[in-house]
């Protein structure tokens, strides 16, 4: 898992080059086929040949595009994470500088969407059955979840809490993301209740960071 920066800087984000449209469509078709197979049979039931057949391409094409089953897993997870993070940004933006409202909206949407997401359900069901090969791509891999989601929170905080201590804001964002992920993986209370409690914590962390001198 990624470490928080010690100098107050935001964690670096990998720049991804835009793919040519035909290549993007091909990769999307393959990832769509893999997603459907995970939902139907779990990650252990996914076979590169079956994915190729469902996508209407050769098995070699799948390997050429993703390199391995692990590469396909990462592409599948990244697309889901990108979608979730985009929705988090929209929820935060809709509430502007209202820290509690923005935090509650973003957290509640994420928890509810994850609970209703058939891919997330399939991954968690497989993990509870003893197969967790895909689970780390949606939980502990910092590049996919922690850094991307934290970056969304930090962008919002940078706009609405500009005087805050960068290191404290980074800690607040990282902490909230980790807690939300833990409640996705192992929910303990209804979504509304969890979102309410986590947003209360978010208010404390972010407002404390906002009033703390930098450094």
ABEGO torsion letter per residue (X at the ends): XBBBBAAGBBBBBBBBBBBBAAAAAAAAAAAAAAAAAAAAAEAAABBAAAAAAAAGBBAAAAAAAAGBAAAAAAAAAAAAAAAAAAAAAAAAAAAEABAAAAAAAAAAAAAAAAAABAAAAAAAAAAAAGBAAAAAAAAABAAAAAAAAAAAAAAAAAAABAABBAAAAAAAAAAAAAAAAAAAABBABBAAAAAAAAAAAAAAAAAAAAABBBX
